Structures are given as C-alpha cells and as structure tokens.
Amino acid sequence: MVTRFYDQEKSYEDWCKENVNGYVFNYAGGKTGNVLHTVGCRHLTVPSRIGTYTTRYPKFCSTDITLLSIKADEVSNPYSWRRCKACFK
C-alpha cells in the first residue's frame, strides 16, 4: 500500500515513526526534486523544515519499495525521479 501525505504533518510524522524501515517519495515536481528516500534520511529530517515536511510537497510513503517506485512512475515521468544517493549507496 502507498499512502499520500499532503499538508498532513502529524500523520506523516506518525507514519515515519511507525515504519522506520519504510520509504518516502518526495514529489517536488522538478527533475531534481522527485526523489525516493528511506525513512530517516538526513535530507528529509532537516530541523529547519520541521512542521512543513508535507506543506511544500506531497510525500508518498510505503514499506514496499516496488509499489512506491510504481507510484513514482505514475505521478511523474519515469525518467524524472531518482533514488537519493545518501540513502541508496
């Protein structure tokens, strides 16, 4: 299952706490902004952004990387998103 969070900070933060081995697709719209991360990635936990993680861009979350990759392809061009280099070495 893939869950979408947009302007739902508490629900997003709760999901991340409950799914520490999950994945987050940050759908920012531009080629460099559409990025698949692991929960807890330093790029997703910037202290200055606390309280605004889902207000700027929607987040799609899942514990299944395959399902989340399919969703990333659906919402963006398959060639316009990437995996975070910090998460997936």
C-alpha positions in Angstrom: 0.0 0.0 0.0 1.1 3.5 -0.8 -0.1 6.4 1.4 0.0 10.1 0.2 0.6 12.9 2.7 0.0 16.5 1.7 -0.4 19.2 4.4 -0.7 16.4 7.0 2.3 16.8 9.2 1.2 14.8 12.2 0.0 11.9 10.1 3.3 11.9 8.1 5.5 12.0 11.2 3.4 9.3 12.8 3.7 7.1 9.7 7.5 7.6 9.7 7.8 6.7 13.4 5.7 3.5 12.8 7.6 2.5 9.6 11.3 3.1 10.3 12.2 0.7 7.5 9.9 2.3 5.0 10.4 4.6 2.0 9.4 8.2 1.2 9.0 9.6 -2.3 9.3 13.3 -2.2 7.3 14.6 -5.1 8.6 18.2 -5.7 7.7 18.4 -9.3 11.1 19.3 -10.9 13.6 16.8 -12.3 15.9 17.1 -9.3 13.2 17.3 -6.7 11.4 14.0 -7.3 13.5 11.7 -5.0 13.0 8.4 -3.3 14.4 8.2 0.2 14.5 5.9 3.1 12.6 7.0 6.2 15.0 8.9 8.4 17.1 10.2 5.5 19.0 13.3 6.5 17.5 15.1 3.5 14.0 14.5 4.9 14.8 15.4 8.5 16.2 18.9 8.2 15.5 20.7 11.5 14.6 24.0 9.9 11.8 22.2 8.0 10.1 20.6 11.0 6.3 21.3 10.7 6.5 21.9 6.9 7.6 18.5 5.5 4.2 17.9 3.7 3.1 21.5 3.2 5.5 22.3 0.4 5.4 19.0 -1.5 3.4 15.8 -1.2 5.1 12.7 0.2 4.2 9.2 -0.9 5.1 6.6 1.6 5.3 2.8 1.6 7.1 -0.1 3.2 7.2 -1.7 -0.2 9.9 -0.1 -2.5 8.5 -1.8 -5.6 5.0 -0.3 -5.0 6.4 3.1 -4.3 8.6 3.0 -7.4 5.5 2.2 -9.5 3.7 5.1 -7.8 6.7 7.4 -8.6 6.4 6.4 -12.2 2.7 7.1 -12.2 2.9 10.6 -10.7 6.0 11.7 -12.6 7.7 10.8 -15.8 9.6 7.5 -15.1 12.8 9.3 -16.1 12.3 12.4 -13.9 12.8 10.9 -10.5 15.8 9.3 -8.8 16.9 7.4 -5.7 18.6 9.5 -3.1 22.4 9.0 -3.2 22.7 9.3 0.5 20.1 6.5 1.1 20.9 4.1 -1.7 24.7 3.7 -1.9 
